[in-house]
Amino acid sequence: MRYMLLILLSIQLFAVDATLKITKDVEQRAKISLVDSSVGLSPSLSEKFFSILVSDLKISGHFVPDTEHYRESSQSNFIAPNLKSKEYVLKYNISQQSGLTIDIKLFRASDATLLTHKDYSVSSSAKYPFLAHKMVTYLNDTLKYPDISWINRYIVISRYTTAKRSEIVLADYTMSFQKTVIRGGLNLFPKWADKDQRSFYYTSFAGAIPTLYRLNIYNGSKTRITSSQGMLVCSDVNYDTNKILVTMAPNGQPDIYEMSASGGGASRVTSFAGIDVNGKYTTSGSLAFVSNRMGYPNIFTKTISGSAVTQLVFRGKNNNAVDAYDNRIVYSSRESHNDYGQNTFNLYLTHTNDSSTRPLTSRGVNQFPRFSIDGSTILYIKQYQNRSSVGYINLISNQNLLFPLGGKVQSIDW
Amino acid sequence: MRKKFIIVLTSVSLLLMSGCAKKDPKPSSDMGNEIVTDTVSIDENNFDSSTGNGFNSSSDGMKSLYFGFGAYTLTPEMQSTVAFNKNVLTQKLQNGQVKLEGNCDEFGTDEYNYALGLKRSKAVKDSLIAQGMNGSQILLVTYGESNPQCKEPTDSCYARNRRVDLHLVK
């Protein structure tokens, strides 16, 4: 009997461990309430702005935002008694004067001490999401939490409009701001060319064969990089942004090449009679890529200059997309073969230097995984119950967010 | 008897626990703003149930070739279609060029799907060359999943989209 009790007690201890961890994680985040004292702002914009603030605070992994949208007529230093249980109260006032301006004050809730005061403005009301992102980034930095500046970055998306037609769109990470930068024609696979997001590469199908261009999004200047029969995709840009990995097929055979950012000095990195695509720089001098050299799509690694290829993933029979951040690898795996309706694709996180694998999603079609610029968060596209969303997984806090996404996405980068 | 019972119970418990330890870690929750939508409405009246048969999205008298899921090799039946297309090209091509457009169903993602379309058009090109055509008169391009002939979530529709179309370059 005492053995039985010992066994049951052991099982119970394992069960409790997970719960304790979650509770601890939540307790480490700062509870914060938002008080809106804007006057004359449309109710619609007011609600959308509040909603983005809540999303930003959640995905940061550093805050537990109060989802009640409090309002007050003026931005006073008074903290309502019902908010004193929070750690912080953020009061903000948005005014619409030649664009949007926001005035923010952060208080310690318990004694109404003003911790910081700041103004931000944007030239166009349409860019209100970036105002919210800037504001939350500032709060995060003021409170000395780990960097979350990735929320200020543009996402670039190509999406199909009709058969053989697409558009390339810039958006904020919540997809609340969207601006079409290339419309008409078939323009695919946009990939940021620099860390400051001033230019991106994309493939144009306007000519007889695919051509790779680099477009400056601020002055519209377009530079031809190279052309290739069959297919041509800029898969990745190295850390110094002076080299790119491309998939191209000068002889009809898709392989990975490395070339300078201006298109010169192409050298073949892979050579295989099947399919090698999706090259991604990993640690210095190496890449991860997708290949069907085992008879099905899977993830492999090799050095840029060497010839030996190493199988990285040993689970699943259809792992057809990959992204890398140093030694971290995220890949998409097809896990069902339904004849009718959608199949299941899930995302997994693994590493080049050990075999540990962590599932990141559990249902629906989860594709196009992309690391944030700091490697802390993964963006992906989710199809579930006939709806499409852009999703984010904060790898440190495990926070997840989904935002509705219109149209069929062809490729995405951020 | 009591000793035996304890040994059996301990063994079963340890087995259960070791099973737990080897189990994949639980996925982190991907709950978010999930949206519940209407069910799909499928209309199969316009489609032949056989794979690709009866459909053609090539032009200039040539016939499209249809592939199995994830496949890019030609079956003997498809070789006959290539031979048919070769005869058409012999009559019509002269000094011009023919464009082979590889296409895929909506599965597969990103670059892999485009490469799959390319391998399909390359397989047709290699077969045309083997049957005597001049390779310099053949252009290859892949449209991945961007050029579907139908969009219904049915196997027959997916099969229609896994194809190579042939067009004279004009």
Interface residues (C-beta under 8 A of the other chain):
Chain A: Y3 M4 I7 S10 I11 F14 Y160 A163 K164 S166 L186 L188 F189 F205 A208 I209 P210 Q229 G230 M231 V233 S235 T247 A249 G252 Q253 P254 G274 I275 V277 N278 V290 Y296 P297 N318 N320 A321 S332 R334 H337 D339 Y340 G341 Q342 N343 F345 N346 T357 R358 P359 L360 T361 S362 R363 N366 Q367 F368 K382 Y384 Q385 N386 R387 S389 G391 I393 N398 N400 L401 L402 F403 P404 Q410 S411
Chain B: I6 L9 T10 S13 L16 M17 C20 D24 P25 K26 P27 S28 S29 D30 M31 G32 N33 E34 I35 V36 T37 D38 V40 I42 F69 G70 K99 F107 G108 T109 D110 E111 Y112 N113 Y114 A115 L116 G117 L118 K119 S121 K122 K125 L139 L140 V141 T142 Y143 G144 S146 N147 P148 P153 T154 D155 V169
